[in-house]
Amino acid sequence: MKKIIVLDTSAFIAGVEPQTFEECWTTNKVIEELRKSINENIKLRVEIGISSGKLKIVDADDIKIDTNDDLSDADLSVVSLAYKYKDKAIVVTNDYGIQNACKRLGIRYISAGEIGIRKILKWFYVCSGCGKKFDRKVDICDVCGSKIKRKAKAVKGVENA
């Protein structure tokens, strides 16, 4: 069975070269993010990958994911594409949110030069001023007005495969 390599934005930022694969896929939303980059080397790698035929742009309908991972539209597009081809897909990402969503959905993933997650993560949000905890993303604390930071806690008893 031929494997489908799916690259997210962080894979390109980490220096993954699409030409090193027989073929790899990404999504239009990832390409849009990368084209906004000020790093000309990243843009060049993407354009060479596309023009050489090694990098294919493939989209899938976004799936509903309720994992508390605060995924961007580009992140969700990568996870959705990998989920559509779940038996064959391997996502290359350094993004812990994507890794966490993949783990929960049974999608294989590898890190692009970084250490990946070892356990499923549950995200929570903490006020940088007063320490109040929030279950969902908010920008400003309703108690003291300080900025909110996202933090992760490992889910006990669930190891990464």
Residue pairs with C-beta under 8 A, 6 or more apart in sequence:
1 87
1 88
2 88
3 88
3 89
3 90
4 25
4 82
4 85
4 88
4 89
4 90
5 21
5 23
5 24
5 25
5 89
5 90
5 92
6 24
6 25
6 26
6 78
6 81
6 82
6 89
6 90
6 91
6 92
7 16
7 18
7 24
7 25
7 26
7 30
7 55
7 78
7 91
7 92
7 93
8 26
8 30
8 74
8 75
8 78
8 91
8 92
8 93
8 95
8 98
9 30
9 33
9 34
9 74
9 75
9 95
10 93
10 94
10 95
10 98
10 112
11 92
11 93
11 94
11 112
12 26
12 30
12 34
12 42
12 45
12 46
13 37
13 39
13 42
13 94
14 94
14 112
14 113
14 114
15 112
15 113
16 92
16 112
17 45
17 49
18 24
18 45
18 46
18 48
18 49
18 52
18 54
18 55
19 48
19 49
19 52
19 54
21 54
22 54
23 53
23 54
23 55
23 56
24 49
24 54
24 55
24 56
24 92
25 55
25 56
25 57
25 58
25 81
26 55
26 56
26 57
26 58
26 78
27 57
27 58
27 59
27 60
27 74
27 77
27 78
27 81
28 57
28 59
28 77
29 59
29 73
29 74
29 77
30 74
30 77
30 78
31 46
31 57
32 74
33 72
33 74
34 42
34 43
34 46
35 43
35 46
37 43
46 55
49 55
50 57
58 81
59 77
59 81
60 77
60 80
60 81
60 83
60 84
61 80
61 84
62 76
62 77
62 80
63 76
63 79
63 80
63 83
65 71
65 76
65 79
65 101
65 104
65 105
67 100
67 101
67 104
68 122
68 123
68 135
68 136
69 75
69 97
69 98
69 100
69 101
69 121
69 123
70 97
70 123
70 137
70 150
71 79
71 97
71 98
71 101
75 95
75 97
75 98
75 101
78 91
78 93
78 98
79 91
79 98
79 101
79 102
79 105
79 107
81 89
82 89
82 90
82 91
82 102
82 107
82 109
83 89
83 105
83 107
86 105
86 106
86 107
89 107
89 108
90 108
90 109
90 110
91 98
91 99
91 102
91 107
91 108
91 109
91 110
92 109
92 110
92 111
92 112
93 99
93 102
93 109
93 111
93 112
94 111
94 112
94 113
94 114
94 116
96 116
96 117
96 121
96 152
97 123
98 109
99 109
99 111
99 116
99 117
100 117
100 120
100 121
100 123
101 107
102 108
102 109
103 109
103 117
103 120
103 160
103 161
104 120
109 116
110 116
116 160
117 160
118 154
118 159
118 160
119 154
119 155
119 158
119 159
119 160
120 154
120 155
120 158
120 160
121 152
121 153
121 154
121 155
122 152
122 153
122 154
122 155
123 150
123 151
123 152
123 153
124 133
124 134
124 135
124 150
124 151
124 152
124 153
125 133
125 134
125 135
125 136
125 137
125 138
125 148
125 149
125 150
125 151
126 132
126 133
126 134
126 148
126 149
126 151
127 133
127 134
127 141
127 143
127 144
127 146
127 147
127 148
127 149
128 146
128 147
128 148
128 149
129 141
129 144
129 145
129 146
129 147
130 141
130 143
130 144
130 146
132 141
132 142
132 143
132 144
134 148
137 148
137 150
138 148
139 147
139 148
140 146
140 147
140 148
141 147
141 148
